[in-house]
Amino acid sequence: MTVFTWRGDKDTTFSTMDSLRYYKHILQAGFLAIEPQTGYVKAWVGGPNFNYFKYDHVRQFKRQPGSTFKAFVYAAAMELNGWSPCDMIKDEASTINYVEKGVKKSWTPNNAEGAYSGKTVTLKNAFARSINSVSVQLTNELGWRKVIEIAHKMGITSALADVPSICLGSSDVSLFELLAAYCPFVNEGYRIDPVLVTKITDRKGKILYEYKPKKERVLSYETSFLMTQLLLGGLSEPGGTTGALWEHKIFDWDTDFGGKTGTSSQQSDGWFIGVTPNLIAGVWVGNDDRSIHFRNMDEGEGCKTATPIFGKFFERLLPDDRFAQYRGRFPKKPKEKIKRSYMCHTKATKKDKGEASEEE
């Protein structure tokens, strides 16, 4: 039989079981890029080789999004409870008591390092460093059903489990819906569904179908602006997990970058959702068998597995003058009055200058 390898096709002799074992060693990836203002899909990569892997890792495939889901927790906290990026919150244990299928339960998740610093941090810094305890405290205050509601409102279409762990991305979603749900953050709070086909005509030129854009406001302008500041904070705040982007040659083109990494339980899935003013892109990396995972967080976290694909994409895109429309910076001055504070920055410590660790 002929099998896939990263260096090209390979002729070999395999039994059926040999083939199954072999392909379990192949990592997969999905990539999607969308214009947030129009919804136009500009790049869609469902896998490494369609001849061997006829499975779409953008829309068909669903996995736990990990910390990328925290964006909806923070959006709900600012939209519904008036939080701001500069508000302070303590990194400490928080327990959520709830009832699941008639059984009383309590949930106290750890941070990735297994400990709490006990320090008070800004919401912007907590988001950049992806501190689990802060997301749990915000969810405890809001109620996890409010987080679920706002996630669905913004574009998540998959069913989400009615449990508090949803705040850490415990329910499976697709890369397609996750990226679509991030668009309102950089589109002034408006949701617009992804578009693949704009027009269909017959051979005589008669229009059979034409896409008509529909914009729906799902966040206030102020919340969307503040969320943009949080996403940008992933690069400017010390210890931010998005800081892995600094390793790529993408900062010489007058373009702002922000984003959020994600890592699922036991390092099975790595995610990165990155934003610029005119193009956002998302990456998933993992294996088709979710029982296969990286040995440790250092190897499997989203900033190590997914972020480099985003970086390499923009390394090729931005220098190309054919795509100059995708260069640009976010407005320094908001179009509307922002009542809440957002111009804060955390002073770096010696520990922060080391590598950031993604929270599960």
N, C-alpha and C positions, 0 to 999 in steps of 0.2 A: 504494500500500500504506500501511498504518498502522504506525508504528514507535513504540517506547518512547522517551520522553524523561523527564528528571527532573522536568519541569513538566507531564507528562501526555501523552496520545496525540497523535501528529502525523501528519497526512495528507501524503504526499509521493510522488514518483515516483522509484523506485530500480530499477536493474537488479539481478540476483542478486548480482553482484560488489559493487555499491554497498552493498547490504544487509550483506554479510559485512564489508566494510571499516568500515561504520558501527558495527556491534555490537562490533567489536574494540576500540572506544574506550570501551566501557562497563565500568566497574569493578564487580565483584561482591563480595558479602559473605555470610558465614554467622554466625549467632549461636545460642547454646544456653545455657540456664540450668538447673541441676539442684540439687535438695536433696541434699547429700552423705550425710545420714544415712538417707534413704529411697530415694534413686535417682529420685524423682519428677521428671519433666521438667516445668518450669514455663514455659518459653518456648523456641520453636524457630522460627527464621527461616531458611528455606533460600535466600532470594534477595530481590531488590527488588520483583519483580512476577511472579507465577506465570503470568499470561496470556501473557507474552512469554518467560519463562525457566523452562521446566518442568524444572528441574534443581536437585537439592538439594545445596547447598554445606555441609551439616552432615554428612550420612552418605555420600552417593554420591561426593562430591568428595574427592580426596586430594592432598596436596602435602607438600613438605618442611617440617617444623615448626620448623626452625631451633633457636634457643636455648631454646625451650620444652621441648625434649627433654632439656636438661641436668639437669632436676629428677630424672630417673631415674639419671643419673650420680652425683649427690650422694647420692641415697637409697641407692644400692648401696654407695657409699663408707662411709656411716655404718652401714648395716645389716650389711655383710659385713666391713669393715676397721676399724671402730671410730672413724672420724673424728668430730670434733665441730665445731659452727659456729665455735668460737673457736680451733681449731687454725690454725697459720700455714703458709703455703705461698708460694713465690716465683713471681712472674710472669716466667717465662723460657721460652725455646724448649724444646720436648720433641719427640723423634722416636720414632715407633712403627714398628718393623720387623715386617713380616708377609708372609705368602705368600697370593697370590690367584690361583686357578686354576693353581697350579704355578709362578707367577712371583714371585720375591722382590721386595718393594717396601718403600719407606720413606715415611713421611708426617710432615711437619713444618708444621702449619698456622700461619698468622699470626693475630695479634689484628686486630680491625677497623681499627685505626689503622695496621696494618702494622709495628708495633714492640712491644717488650716493655719494661715500665717497670723491670724488675730489682728491684722492691720486694717486700718480704714483706707479704702481706695475710692477713687471716682468711678462712676459708672462707665466712663470712657475707658479707663484703664482695665476695669474688670472685663469688659467686652473684648478688648484687644488681647488680653492674656487668657481669655476664655475660662474664667474662674467658675467652677461648677456651683460653689456655695452661693454665689450671688444670684445666679439664674434660679436656683431653688428658692431663695428668699423672695425674689420678685414674684415667682409663681405662687408661693404661699400667700402672698399679699393679694394677688390678683384672683387666684383660683385658676387651676389649669384649664378649665373649660373656656375661659376667656382667651387663653393662649391659642387653644384649638380653633375657636371662632375666628380670630384675626388671621390665623394661618390659612384657613379655608377662604376667607374673604379676599386675601391677597393673591391666591392662585393655587394653593395646595388642594388637589382634587382627591387624593387617596384618603381612605378612612383612617382616622387617627384614634389610637386607643385612649379611652377615657380614664387615664391614670396620670398621676403627677409626673412620672418619669418622662412624659412626653416633652417636658421642657429641656431635656438633654438629648432629644432626638431619638427616642426609642421605637418609633413607628416607621415602617418602611415607606419611602417615597421614591419617585423617579427623578433623575437629573433634570428632565424636561420641566416638570412642574415646580421643582425647587428653584430653578433659574428664573422661570416666569414669575414666581412669587417675589423674587428680589427686584424685579423691574420697578415697582412703585417707589422703592427707596431712592432711585435716581431719576424718576420720572414725575417728580413733584407730587407724589401720592396717588398717581393714576395707574390703574391696572389696564394692561392691554395684552390680549392673548397672543402667543407666538403665531407667526404667519409663514407658511411654506409656499403657498400658491396665491398669487395676486390676481391672476386673470386666466380664464380658459376661453378660447375661441374655436369655432369650427374652421374648416379649410377655406371658407369664403369670408372669414373675418368677423362673423357674427359672434357677439359676446354671449357665451353660455353661462359664465360665472365671473363675477368681479368682486373682489374683497372690499368690503366697506368697514373701515376701522371703527371700533367702538371703544371709547374711553370711559372708564368708571372710576370715580374717586373712592379709594378704599382707605386712605390715610389723609390726615390734614397736611397742608403744605408744611407747617411747622414740624410735625413729627417726621416727615420724609426728609426734611433738611437736617434735623438732628440725627437721624439714622445715617445719613451720608457722613456726618462728622464722626460717628462711631466707626463706620467702615474705613474711613481714612485714618482713624486712630490706630488701626492695626499695624500701620507702618510708622507712625510718629510716636506712639506710646512705648516706653521701655518694656521689653519683655513680650511685645506683641508677636503673635504667632505668624502674622502675615509678613513679618520681617524677612522671611526667606526670599522674598522677591528682590531684595537688595543685591542678591547674587547674580541677577540677570541685567543685561544691558538694555534696559527699557526706560531709563530716566533721562535720556538726552533729547527727548522729542516733545518737550513742553506738555507733558501729559500727567494727570493725576491718577493715582491708583489707590484702591481700597479693597477690602475683602474680608472673608471669613473662612477659616479652615475648619475641618471636621474630621473626627476619627470615631469609628463605631466601636462597640464593645469588643475587647480582645484584639484590637487592631486588624479587623477583617476588611474594613473599608476606609479608604482615604478620600477626602473631599476637599475641594477648594472652589469657592464662588468669588470671583474677582470682578470689580466694577471700575469703569472709567466713565466720563461724562456721556460718551456716545456709543459705547459698546460694552456689554457685560458678557462674561464667559464662565462656564462651570466645567469642572472636571471630577470624574469619579474613577478611582483605581481600586482593583481588588481581584477576586477570583469568583468564577461562577458558582463554586461551592463555598458557601459562607462558613463552613467549618474550617476552611483553610485560612490562616491568618499569619501575620508577621510575628516573629518571635518576641519582640518587645516594642515599646512605644517609640524608642529612638529610630527604629527602622520603619515602623508602620504608620506613624502619624501623618495626617493630611499634608502638613507643610513639607514633608519629605517625599511623599509619593505623588500627590496631585498638583501641588503648587508649581513644581518645575515644568509641567506640561503647559500650564498657563503662561509661565515666563517665557518659554521657548516660542510659543505661538506669537506673543507680542514682540519678541526679538525679531521675528521675520516680518511681522505686519507693519510696525511703526516706521521703519526706514523706507518702506516702499511708498513712493509718492502717489501711486494709484489709490492708496487708501489713506490719504492725508486727512480725510474727514473724520477719522477715528482718533486723531490727536486732539488734545484739548484739556482744559482745566475746569474744575468745578467753580462756580461763581464764589468770589470771596465775600460779596455782599448779597444777602438773601433778597428775593423779590418782595417779600412781605416782612413785616416786623416780627422778629423772633423775641418772645417774652422771656424765654428761659436761657440760662447761661450755657455756653458751649466752648468758649475760648479758654480752656484750661489744659495744662500739660503736666504730667507727672515727672518729677526729677528722677533721673536714672541713678541706680545704686550699682555697686560692684557686681552684685548677683545678677542684676538685670542685664548686664553686658554679656552674660553667658547666653547659651542657646535657650530659646523659649520652648516650653513644653505644652503640647496641645492637651486640653482636657477631654476626657471621653464624654 
